[in-house]
Amino acid sequence: MSRFPLATSSWDRAEREALQRVIDSDRFSMGPEVAAFEAEFARFAGSRFAVMVNSGSSANLAMVAALRHTANPALRLMPGDEVIVPAVSWSTTFFPLHQYGLHLKFVDIDRETLNYDLAALESAVTERTRAIMAVNLLGNPNDFDALRAIVGDRVLIEDNCESMGATFGTRQCGTFGVMGTFSTFFSHHISTMEGGLVVTDDEELYHILLALRAHGWTRNLPRFNRVTGEKSDDPFEESFRFVLPGYNLRPLEMSGALGRAQLEKLPALVTGRRANGALWQQAMADHPLFRIQRETGESSWFGFSLVLRPDTGLTRRAVLGRLDALGFETRPIVSGNFTKNPVLRLMDHSLHGPMSHAEEIDLNGFFIGNHHYDMGEAIGILAGFRG
């Protein structure tokens, strides 16, 4: 392992006991542990509903699919509708939109916050724009006051997979859109091995998500629901009645039990990350070689990004080699400039102007891990790093 890895575990006896509780129950497929975690996570987020799935990527898929199948014309997305996305995010922010026949319009990022360039976003919005995907990158919230003014009455959805625990004003990120997604993959703020969630305050979308998650059947819907109206009293019939073109995105009971144990730790985990973030900002301010991410709201500091300043005389390759020798595990800033990927040849998309800031981080950026424990040693080494 690296001396300063990208990801580490926060599991201890509580998680092992959670796993044992599931083993002792002899119930391993989705059941009461998942349901309890969903209720607890909804309370944490301040949302009416939460639906757990098997990954953050699946959460994005379910979120987009729900907007295709809603009966609400103000929210429904149809093939050909335009959705604005940032040029920097993970691949499965974008792929579900393509898979549902939507047109992706890419907009550049702000070189300081790494979220939307708000001026570019405002100029990108047209009468054709039906929705905006907000991505909170590396734990950092978007400026949702400014974003809301730009979005207006269009659909806002939120990919918060890297930013659990981040807040803007008094609200948890992931709750500003009609739906928001979270990831509980190993490297994220809490870990259920694999896992993700969608939160929403909209009851119809919640019921659609329940059906889409499990085969599109009615089995997991309440008797009175916003998809079919009223279910029959015949469990044999309702267990195998299919009403939506769904998937199998169900999480395991072990993942739900792990989520419950991890969620109890989440406030302390975020507090530790924020303490490191405060030290990072202080130590790395005006660094001669690197520019760091500017915080908006209260970041949950997924990781620490560094962008090599121009005219340093250094190459990123040389810097990464030196940091590797010092024990740092590094990776690109999410996916870099996603619009450079060959997969875009297969996707209906357009670019709103040049992606110059995304290109800068693609060529000169990288990030290191942040954790819930004291990162003072690593931060001190980077503060004194001169190549």
C-alpha positions in Angstrom: 0.0 0.0 0.0 1.0 3.6 -0.5 2.1 5.6 2.5 -0.7 8.1 1.6 -3.4 6.1 -0.2 -6.4 7.4 -2.1 -8.9 5.4 0.0 -8.9 3.8 3.4 -11.4 1.9 5.6 -13.4 3.4 8.5 -14.8 -0.1 9.5 -14.3 -1.5 12.9 -16.2 -3.8 15.3 -19.6 -2.1 14.5 -19.4 -3.1 10.8 -18.4 -6.7 11.7 -21.3 -6.9 14.1 -23.6 -5.6 11.4 -22.4 -8.3 9.0 -22.8 -10.9 11.6 -26.4 -9.7 12.3 -27.3 -10.4 8.7 -25.5 -13.8 8.7 -27.4 -14.8 11.8 -30.7 -13.7 10.3 -30.2 -15.9 7.2 -31.8 -13.2 5.1 -29.3 -11.9 2.5 -31.3 -10.4 -0.3 -32.8 -6.9 0.1 -34.9 -6.7 3.2 -35.4 -5.0 6.6 -31.8 -3.8 7.0 -32.0 -2.0 3.7 -35.4 -0.5 4.5 -34.0 0.7 7.9 -31.0 2.3 6.3 -33.2 4.1 3.7 -35.3 5.6 6.5 -32.2 6.6 8.5 -30.5 8.1 5.4 -33.6 10.1 4.5 -33.6 11.6 8.0 -29.9 12.5 7.7 -30.4 14.1 4.3 -33.6 15.9 5.2 -35.5 14.2 2.4 -38.9 12.5 2.6 -37.6 9.4 0.8 -34.4 7.5 0.1 -34.0 4.4 -2.2 -30.9 2.3 -1.9 -29.4 0.6 -4.9 -26.3 -1.4 -5.7 -24.0 1.6 -6.7 -23.9 5.3 -7.2 -23.8 4.6 -11.0 -27.1 2.7 -10.6 -28.5 5.6 -8.6 -27.9 7.9 -11.5 -29.5 5.4 -13.9 -32.6 5.0 -11.7 -32.8 8.8 -11.3 -32.8 9.5 -15.1 -35.1 6.5 -15.7 -37.6 7.9 -13.2 -37.8 11.2 -15.1 -38.6 9.3 -18.3 -41.5 7.4 -16.6 -43.0 10.1 -14.5 -46.6 11.2 -15.3 -45.7 14.8 -14.3 -45.2 16.7 -17.6 -43.2 19.4 -15.7 -40.6 16.7 -14.9 -40.8 14.2 -17.7 -37.7 13.9 -20.0 -38.3 12.6 -23.5 -35.8 11.4 -26.1 -34.1 14.4 -27.7 -34.6 16.7 -24.8 -31.5 18.7 -23.9 -29.8 18.2 -20.6 -26.8 20.4 -19.6 -23.9 18.6 -17.9 -20.4 19.8 -16.7 -17.3 18.8 -18.7 -15.8 17.2 -15.6 -17.5 14.3 -13.8 -17.5 10.5 -13.7 -18.6 8.5 -16.8 -21.9 7.3 -15.3 -23.0 10.9 -14.6 -23.4 11.0 -18.4 -24.2 7.5 -19.7 -27.7 7.2 -18.3 -28.7 10.4 -20.0 -27.4 9.0 -23.3 -29.1 5.7 -22.7 -32.4 7.4 -22.4 -32.0 9.2 -25.7 -31.3 12.7 -24.3 -29.0 15.3 -25.8 -26.1 16.2 -23.6 -24.8 19.7 -23.8 -21.4 20.0 -22.1 -20.4 23.2 -20.3 -17.0 24.1 -19.0 -16.1 24.2 -15.3 -14.9 27.0 -13.1 -11.1 26.7 -12.8 -11.2 27.5 -9.0 -14.2 25.6 -7.7 -14.1 22.8 -10.3 -17.9 23.0 -10.5 -19.9 24.8 -13.3 -18.5 27.9 -14.8 -21.7 29.8 -13.9 -21.3 32.4 -16.7 -20.8 29.7 -19.2 -23.8 27.8 -17.8 -26.1 30.8 -18.0 -25.2 31.4 -21.6 -25.7 27.7 -22.4 -29.3 27.6 -21.2 -31.8 28.1 -24.0 -35.5 27.4 -24.7 -34.5 23.9 -25.7 -32.9 23.1 -22.3 -35.2 20.8 -20.2 -32.8 19.9 -17.4 -29.5 20.6 -15.7 -27.4 18.0 -14.0 -25.5 19.6 -11.1 -22.4 17.7 -10.0 -20.7 18.5 -6.7 -17.1 17.7 -7.4 -14.7 16.2 -4.9 -17.0 17.1 -1.9 -17.4 20.7 -3.0 -21.0 22.1 -3.3 -22.2 24.2 -6.2 -23.4 27.7 -5.5 -27.0 26.7 -5.5 -28.3 30.2 -5.0 -26.7 31.2 -8.3 -27.6 27.9 -9.9 -31.3 28.1 -9.0 -31.5 31.6 -10.6 -30.1 30.2 -13.8 -32.2 27.0 -13.8 -35.5 28.7 -13.2 -38.4 26.3 -13.8 -36.3 23.7 -15.5 -35.6 20.3 -14.0 -32.6 20.3 -11.6 -31.1 16.9 -10.7 -28.0 16.4 -8.6 -25.1 13.9 -8.7 -23.8 14.1 -5.2 -21.9 10.8 -5.3 -18.6 12.4 -4.3 -20.0 14.8 -1.7 -22.0 13.1 1.0 -22.1 15.4 4.0 -21.4 18.6 2.1 -23.8 21.5 2.8 -24.7 24.7 1.2 -26.5 27.1 3.6 -28.6 24.9 5.9 -29.2 22.1 3.4 -27.4 18.9 2.6 -26.1 18.7 -0.9 -28.0 16.1 -2.9 -31.4 17.7 -1.9 -31.4 20.8 -4.0 -32.7 19.0 -7.1 -35.9 17.1 -7.6 -33.7 14.0 -7.0 -30.1 13.6 -5.9 -27.7 10.6 -5.9 -25.1 9.4 -3.4 -22.4 6.6 -3.6 -21.3 4.3 -0.8 -18.5 2.7 -2.6 -15.3 1.8 -0.7 -13.5 5.1 -1.4 -16.4 7.4 -0.5 -17.4 9.1 2.7 -19.2 6.0 4.0 -18.7 2.5 2.6 -21.1 -0.4 2.1 -18.6 -2.2 -0.2 -20.8 -1.3 -3.2 -23.9 0.8 -2.9 -25.7 4.1 -3.7 -28.9 6.0 -2.9 -31.4 8.3 -4.5 -33.2 10.8 -2.4 -36.4 12.8 -3.3 -39.3 14.6 -1.7 -41.6 13.6 -4.6 -43.8 10.6 -3.8 -44.5 9.6 -7.3 -40.8 9.6 -8.2 -40.2 7.6 -5.0 -42.7 4.9 -6.1 -41.3 4.8 -9.6 -37.8 4.3 -8.2 -39.1 1.4 -6.1 -40.5 -0.3 -9.1 -37.5 0.4 -11.4 -35.0 -0.9 -8.8 -36.6 -4.4 -8.8 -37.6 -5.6 -12.3 -40.3 -3.0 -12.8 -42.7 -5.1 -10.8 -45.3 -3.9 -8.3 -44.2 -6.2 -5.4 -42.3 -3.5 -3.5 -44.9 -0.8 -4.0 -47.2 0.2 -1.2 -50.9 -0.8 -1.6 -51.9 2.7 -2.5 -49.2 4.1 -4.8 -48.6 6.7 -7.5 -47.7 4.1 -10.2 -50.7 1.8 -10.3 -53.2 3.4 -8.0 -54.3 0.6 -5.7 -52.7 -2.9 -5.7 -54.9 -6.0 -5.5 -55.0 -8.1 -2.4 -53.6 -11.1 -4.3 -49.9 -11.5 -3.4 -49.5 -14.2 -6.0 -50.6 -11.8 -8.7 -48.8 -8.7 -7.4 -45.5 -10.5 -6.9 -45.1 -10.9 -10.6 -46.9 -8.0 -12.1 -44.6 -5.8 -14.3 -45.6 -2.2 -14.9 -42.3 -0.4 -15.8 -39.2 -1.4 -17.9 -37.1 -1.8 -14.8 -33.7 -3.3 -13.8 -32.3 -5.4 -11.0 -30.4 -2.7 -9.0 -31.2 -4.2 -5.6 -28.6 -3.9 -2.8 -27.7 -6.8 -0.5 -28.9 -6.9 3.1 -25.3 -6.8 4.2 -25.0 -3.4 2.4 -28.0 -2.0 4.2 -26.6 -3.2 7.6 -23.2 -1.7 6.8 -24.8 1.5 5.8 -26.6 1.8 9.2 -23.3 1.3 11.1 -21.5 3.8 8.8 -24.2 6.4 8.9 -23.8 6.6 12.7 -20.1 7.5 12.1 -20.8 9.9 9.3 -20.8 13.2 11.3 -17.5 12.4 12.8 -16.1 11.2 9.5 -17.0 14.5 7.8 -15.7 16.5 10.8 -12.3 14.8 10.4 -12.3 15.5 6.7 -13.2 19.1 7.2 -10.4 19.6 9.8 -8.0 18.3 7.2 -9.6 20.6 4.6 -9.1 23.6 6.8 -5.4 22.7 7.3 -5.0 22.1 3.6 -6.4 25.4 2.6 -4.1 27.2 5.1 -1.0 25.3 4.2 -1.4 25.4 0.4 -2.6 29.0 0.0 -0.4 30.7 -2.6 1.7 27.6 -3.2 4.3 28.4 -5.9 3.7 25.2 -7.8 0.0 24.3 -7.3 -3.5 25.8 -7.3 -6.0 24.1 -5.1 -9.9 23.9 -5.2 -11.7 26.9 -3.8 -14.4 25.8 -1.3 -18.1 26.8 -1.8 -20.4 26.3 1.1 -19.1 23.6 3.4 -17.2 20.9 1.4 -17.0 17.4 2.8 -13.5 17.2 1.1 -13.6 13.9 -0.8 -10.0 14.6 -1.9 -7.5 17.3 -2.4 -7.0 18.5 -6.0 -3.8 20.1 -7.2 -3.3 21.9 -10.6 0.2 22.6 -11.6 0.6 26.3 -12.3 1.9 27.3 -15.7 5.6 28.4 -16.1 6.8 26.3 -13.3 9.3 24.5 -15.5 7.9 21.2 -14.3 5.8 18.5 -16.1 2.9 16.7 -14.4 4.7 13.4 -15.2 7.8 14.5 -13.3 5.7 15.7 -10.3 3.7 12.5 -10.1 6.9 10.5 -10.2 8.4 12.4 -7.4 5.2 12.2 -5.3 5.0 8.5 -6.0 8.5 8.2 -4.5 7.3 10.1 -1.4 4.4 7.6 -1.0 1.5 9.5 -2.5 -1.1 7.6 -4.5 -2.6 9.9 -7.1 -5.2 9.9 -9.9 -6.7 12.3 -12.4 -9.3 14.9 -11.2 -12.3 12.5 -11.6 -12.2 11.9 -15.4 -10.4 15.1 -16.5 -12.0 16.7 -19.6 -14.6 14.0 -20.3 -15.3 15.5 -23.8 -12.0 14.1 -25.0 -13.2 10.5 -24.6 -13.8 8.4 -27.7 -17.1 7.3 -26.4 -18.6 10.7 -27.2 -18.7 9.5 -30.9 -21.5 7.3 -29.9 -23.5 9.9 -27.9 -25.8 12.7 -29.0 -24.0 15.7 -27.6 -22.8 19.2 -28.2 -20.1 21.4 -26.6 -21.0 24.9 -25.5 -17.9 26.8 -26.3 -14.3 25.6 -25.5 -13.7 23.4 -22.5 -10.5 25.4 -21.6 -10.7 25.0 -17.8 -11.6 21.3 -18.1 -8.6 20.9 -20.5 -6.3 22.6 -18.0 -7.1 20.2 -15.2 -7.0 17.3 -17.8 -3.4 18.2 -18.7 -2.1 19.6 -15.4 -4.3 18.4 -12.6 -4.5 15.4 -10.2 -5.7 14.7 -6.7 -4.7 12.9 -3.6 -6.8 11.2 -1.0 -8.3 12.8 2.1 -9.5 10.8 5.1 -11.3 11.0 8.4 -8.0 10.9 10.3 -5.3 13.5 10.7 -3.6 14.2 7.4 -1.1 16.7 8.8 2.0 14.8 7.8 0.9 14.5 4.1 -0.2 18.1 4.0 3.1 19.3 5.4 5.0 17.4 2.8 3.0 18.9 0.0 3.2 22.4 1.5 7.0 22.1 1.4 7.1 20.4 -2.0 9.1 22.3 -4.7 9.6 19.5 -7.2 
